[in-house]
């Protein structure tokens, strides 16, 4: 099936933390949405690949996405090489997204920047007809998304634009908390990590409040683009009090 807005994340929960609000906004606008996880996050200190699969499926239900798949690249060790690029190219050509969302180009976790390079490179290569791929034994057509946008993760990057997610923010938090093994959960034992402290989720809320404040709304998600973005008319702008 064709997916209008397809979000790639290197680890299950990357998308929930960073751009799940936009996925819900676009879904409410009648667009088809999906999530592709590159790895199962199997190197994470807390939880296992099996528990994260269950958590990812639960989060997908909360978000109402049309598809969620995992490419099962090696967590921590995947490379931006031909083998990985072909897997991403095949996925892009199968779902034919108009807009592709991917990891931050530079971040605290080295997998995030490497994933950003892999997905953005594959998005370009997917449009080259001489790169031949198949799906279920059938040759795939070349396809290049119209826009490749990077969401913002742990480290602050000044966004090129932000999107109002106020109406869906509580559901975004619900989807994040579906990853019970990863974030603060007094009911579970396990070593404390950078993201399992109570302060981490508070910082997530603060980040999206800060982005919202930039445009005069309660919550927003920020994105960066290597491509100049345009609007059809000024009605697309959020009206703010001066």
N, C-alpha and C positions, 0 to 999 in steps of 0.2 A: 504494500500500500504506500501511497505517497504521504510523506510527513512534511507539513509546511515549516515547522520550527523544530529542529533536531538539536538537542544539547548533548555534547560529549563531556564526560568527566573521567579523569584517570582513576579515581577511587569512588566506589559507592558512597554517597553523601556529599560529594563535591557539588553536584548539581543542586541538591536540596539546599545546601548552605548559601549558594551563590546566585542562582538564577531561576529557582523554582517558582518564584512569584511571577516572573514574566511568562513562564510556561502556562500558568493558570490564567493570567490575564488574556493571553492569546487564545487559549482554549475557550474562555468565555466569549471571545470575539468570533468564534466559529472556526478557528484554525485547528488543524490536526497537530499534535505534539508528541515528542518521543524523547527517550533518554538512552544513550549508549554509554555504558561503563567500559573503559578499556581494560581494567583489571578487577579482580575480586577483592582487592585490598588485603591479600593474604598475609602480608608482612606486618599488618597493624598489631600493636601491642595488645589491644583488647579485642575480644571476640575472635571468630574464625571465619574462613571463607563461607562456610555453611550458614552461620548465623547472619552474616552480612547479606547473603542471598535472600534470606527470609525477610530481613529488615528492608532491603531494597524493594522487594515485591510489595511489602506493606506500604512503603512510602509512595510507590507508583500508584497504588489504589487511591491514596489520599489526594494525590495531585491530579488524578484523572487522565494521565497520559495514555495515548493510544498504543504505544509499544515501549518496552524496555528490554534491552539485550545487553549481554556482556561478551566482549571479544576475547576475554581470557588471555590477555597479554601478561607477561611476567611482572608483577608488582615490584618496583624498585630497579628492575633490570631490563625492561623493554628499551628499545632504541628507536630513534627516528631513522630507520633503515628501510630497505625495499620490502622486506617481509612484513613489517608492521604497516607500512604505507599501503600495501596491496590490500590488507584486511580492512583498513579504513576506507580506501577507495571503493571496494566492493560494497561496503555498507552505505556509503554516500550514494552510489549509483542505484542501489536497491530502493532507497527511500526517497531520493530526489528532493531533498529539502531546499526551500527557497532561502531560508535563513539558518545558519549553523552557529551554535554557541559553543565555546570551548574554554579551556582553562586559562588562567592568567599567564601572560608571557614570562613573568618573573615572580617568584614567590618563595616563602619560607621552605616549602617542601620541594626538593629538586625535581620530583616527578611532574609537578604542575607545569613548570616551564617547558620541560621536554615534551609533555603531552601537547601543549599549545603549539609547539613547532611541528610536531607530527601531524596533528589534525589540520592545521592551516596549510601545510605543504600538500597533504593528501587531497585537500579540497581543491587546490589548483590542479594537481595532477589528474584528478578524476574527470576533468574537462578535456583531457587530451585523448583524441580518438585512437592514437596508435598504441596506447596502453590498453592491452586486451585483458578483460576479466570476464568471468562467467558466474552465473547464479543458477543452481540446479541444472547445470549442463547447458544453459542458454547464454549466449553472448550478451553482455550488458552494453547499454548505450552510454556514451560519455555524458557526464552531468557535472556542472559546476554550480554550487550555490551562489546566489546573487550577493549575499553578504556573509562574511565570517566575522563574528564579533567575539571579543574576549570578555568574560566576566571577571570581576575583581574578587580576590580571595583574602588571605590573611594580611598581607602587606598592602598598605594603602597605595592606590594608584589613582591619580585624578581622572575621573571619568570624562569621556567625550560627550556622553549624554546619560541621563537617568530616566527610569520609567516608574511611574506611580504604581505601587503595589499595595496601597493601603487597604483596599477591600479584601485582599486575599492573604494579608500578612499572618493572621492567626492560623490559617491552614498551612502556611509555609512553616511556621514553628512546629505545628503538629507533625509535618512530614520529616523535619529535622529530628524530632524526638522519637520518631519511629526507629531510629538507629540507637536502640537502648544500650547496646554494648559499648558504644563509642563516646557518648556524652554523659554528663553528670546524672547518675542514677543511684540513689542511696540503697536501692534494693539489690544491687549487684556488687559482688566483691571483685577485686582486680586492681592491678597497679594503676596509680594515677598518671595520666598523660597530659600533654599540653591542652588537648581539647575536652578532657573529662572533668575539668574543674568547673565549679559553678560560675566563676567569672567569665569563662569562655562564651557561654550562651548569652550572658549579659552584654558582652562586647559585640556579639552578632546583632542583637537588637539595637544597640547604640549605633552601629555602622549604618543600618538601614534607616534609622531616624535621622542621622546626619545627612545621608543622601536625600531623604525626603525634605529636609529643611532647605536644601539648595533650591528646590522648586516650589516651596510653599505647601507641601503635602505632608502627611504623617510618616509614611514609609516609602522608600524607593530603592530600586536596584540600579547599580551603575555598570556601564560597559565602555570598552574602548574599541576603536576601529582603525584599521590602517587605510580605510577607504573613506573618502568624504561622503557624508550622508546628506540627503536632501529631503525636503518636505514639499508637498504639493501646494499648500497654502498656509497662511498664518493661523488658520483655525486649528491646525494640528498642535500648536503651542499651548501649553497649560497657562491659563490666565492667572497672573499673580497681582496682588494688590501692591501698589507702589508705596 
